[in-house]
Amino acid sequence: MRNIWKVFVFLLLLSPAFAKIKVVCTLPTLSSITKEIGGEKVEVITLAPGDRDPHYVEPRPSMVVNLRDADLLVKVGMDLDMWVDSLVDASRNTKIMWGSPGYVDCSVGIKKLEVPKGRVSMKEGEIHIYGNPHYWLSPDNGEIIAKNILEGLLRVAPAGDKEYFKKRADNFISRLRERAKEWKEELKPYKGTKFVSYHRSFSYFAKYFELDYFGTLEPKPGIPPSTAHIANLINDMKREGVKLILLETYYPRKFADMIAKETGAKVVVVPAAVGAMKEAKDYFSLFDVIIDRIKGVLKG
């Protein structure tokens, strides 16, 4: 009887009512928010690590295997993680292909910044034709991401789980709004502060927290710094009194240090995504780390 009972429980756990929804996210930031909403009713797999440049992800056969069994695919969109498209095709999983219930593009509803106008060519560097895709670095966009993920889960979830996901999403959004007020208050004394970064990762962050994005170490997106560009940037920073350099964890430090030496600016290494630093272990701590490090320098 004991063995029969074990078999019964095993089969029960395999039934749709008890099976976890398998969600595959392209990046850890999306995984963090998915876990907040999905709780114990989802199994979340992340394809790319957070400590690597998201523009250059190397597809691997193991990714195809994960996608083959997925119920839901959650992606950034705006061509940042377009590398996943060929993997989805290879997986032959129609449940997560574009237009299917299990396909979630988190950029839906985002007010996109820096959308290029006119013709776009390779001379302009690695331009994102749909705009700047680093939209998760604004708390209000975190709310939009959560709603997109929730809608995806509701499409594929058993009827009995839908209320569970709605309550968890509401809880996440409520906590995010409260924390966003605190973060804004923390950076309020530094409103209008000019800064530069290596890549243009912080456009949405700067807009939300009312900082002045002065420029980038890259002369154009995806193009390494040149001697001429660095020299011009140093002169411009001296003229405008720019004293803050935000350096994403996965870019080389030597150029930032070179500029800091000439301008007196401070280099602050910050995570641009969940998992980029061990302290940035989830969506909330991502903002905690960035804001704490900026405040630490600007206070001084």
Secondary structure in CASP SS format (residue, H / E / C, confidence):
PFRMAT SS
TARGET T0000
AUTHOR 0000-0000-0000
METHOD secondary structure of the structure
MODEL  1
M C 1.00
R H 1.00
N H 1.00
I H 1.00
W H 1.00
K H 1.00
V H 1.00
F H 1.00
V H 1.00
F H 1.00
L H 1.00
L H 1.00
L H 1.00
L H 1.00
S C 1.00
P C 1.00
A C 1.00
F C 1.00
A C 1.00
K C 1.00
I E 1.00
K E 1.00
V E 1.00
V E 1.00
C E 1.00
T C 1.00
L C 1.00
P H 1.00
T H 1.00
L H 1.00
S H 1.00
S H 1.00
I H 1.00
T H 1.00
K H 1.00
E H 1.00
I H 1.00
G H 1.00
G H 1.00
E H 1.00
K H 1.00
V E 1.00
E E 1.00
V E 1.00
I E 1.00
T E 1.00
L C 1.00
A C 1.00
P C 1.00
G C 1.00
D C 1.00
R C 1.00
D C 1.00
P C 1.00
H C 1.00
Y C 1.00
V C 1.00
E C 1.00
P C 1.00
R C 1.00
P H 1.00
S H 1.00
M H 1.00
V H 1.00
V H 1.00
N H 1.00
L H 1.00
R H 1.00
D C 1.00
A C 1.00
D C 1.00
L E 1.00
L E 1.00
V E 1.00
K E 1.00
V C 1.00
G C 1.00
M C 1.00
D C 1.00
L C 1.00
D C 1.00
M C 1.00
W H 1.00
V H 1.00
D H 1.00
S H 1.00
L H 1.00
V H 1.00
D H 1.00
A H 1.00
S H 1.00
R C 1.00
N C 1.00
T H 1.00
K H 1.00
I H 1.00
M C 1.00
W C 1.00
G C 1.00
S C 1.00
P C 1.00
G C 1.00
Y E 1.00
V E 1.00
D E 1.00
C C 1.00
S C 1.00
V C 1.00
G C 1.00
I C 1.00
K C 1.00
K C 1.00
L C 1.00
E C 1.00
V C 1.00
P C 1.00
K C 1.00
G C 1.00
R C 1.00
V C 1.00
S C 1.00
M H 1.00
K H 1.00
E H 1.00
G C 1.00
E C 1.00
I C 1.00
H C 1.00
I C 1.00
Y C 1.00
G C 1.00
N C 1.00
P C 1.00
H C 1.00
Y H 1.00
W H 1.00
L H 1.00
S C 1.00
P H 1.00
D H 1.00
N H 1.00
G H 1.00
E H 1.00
I H 1.00
I H 1.00
A H 1.00
K H 1.00
N H 1.00
I H 1.00
L H 1.00
E H 1.00
G H 1.00
L H 1.00
L H 1.00
R H 1.00
V H 1.00
A C 1.00
P C 1.00
A H 1.00
G H 1.00
D H 1.00
K H 1.00
E H 1.00
Y H 1.00
F H 1.00
K H 1.00
K H 1.00
R H 1.00
A H 1.00
D H 1.00
N H 1.00
F H 1.00
I H 1.00
S H 1.00
R H 1.00
L H 1.00
R H 1.00
E H 1.00
R H 1.00
A H 1.00
K H 1.00
E H 1.00
W H 1.00
K H 1.00
E H 1.00
E H 1.00
L H 1.00
K H 1.00
P H 1.00
Y H 1.00
K C 1.00
G C 1.00
T C 1.00
K E 1.00
F E 1.00
V E 1.00
S E 1.00
Y C 1.00
H C 1.00
R C 1.00
S C 1.00
F C 1.00
S H 1.00
Y H 1.00
F H 1.00
A H 1.00
K H 1.00
Y H 1.00
F H 1.00
E C 1.00
L C 1.00
D E 1.00
Y E 1.00
F E 1.00
G E 1.00
T E 1.00
L C 1.00
E C 1.00
P C 1.00
K C 1.00
P C 1.00
G C 1.00
I C 1.00
P C 1.00
P C 1.00
S C 1.00
T H 1.00
A H 1.00
H H 1.00
I H 1.00
A H 1.00
N H 1.00
L H 1.00
I H 1.00
N H 1.00
D H 1.00
M H 1.00
K H 1.00
R H 1.00
E H 1.00
G C 1.00
V C 1.00
K C 1.00
L E 1.00
I E 1.00
L E 1.00
L E 1.00
E E 1.00
T C 1.00
Y C 1.00
Y C 1.00
P C 1.00
R C 1.00
K H 1.00
F H 1.00
A H 1.00
D H 1.00
M H 1.00
I H 1.00
A H 1.00
K H 1.00
E H 1.00
T H 1.00
G C 1.00
A C 1.00
K E 1.00
V E 1.00
V E 1.00
V E 1.00
V E 1.00
P C 1.00
A C 1.00
A C 1.00
V C 1.00
G C 1.00
A C 1.00
M C 1.00
K C 1.00
E C 1.00
A C 1.00
K C 1.00
D C 1.00
Y H 1.00
F H 1.00
S H 1.00
L H 1.00
F H 1.00
D H 1.00
V H 1.00
I H 1.00
I H 1.00
D H 1.00
R H 1.00
I H 1.00
K H 1.00
G H 1.00
V H 1.00
L H 1.00
K H 1.00
G C 1.00
END
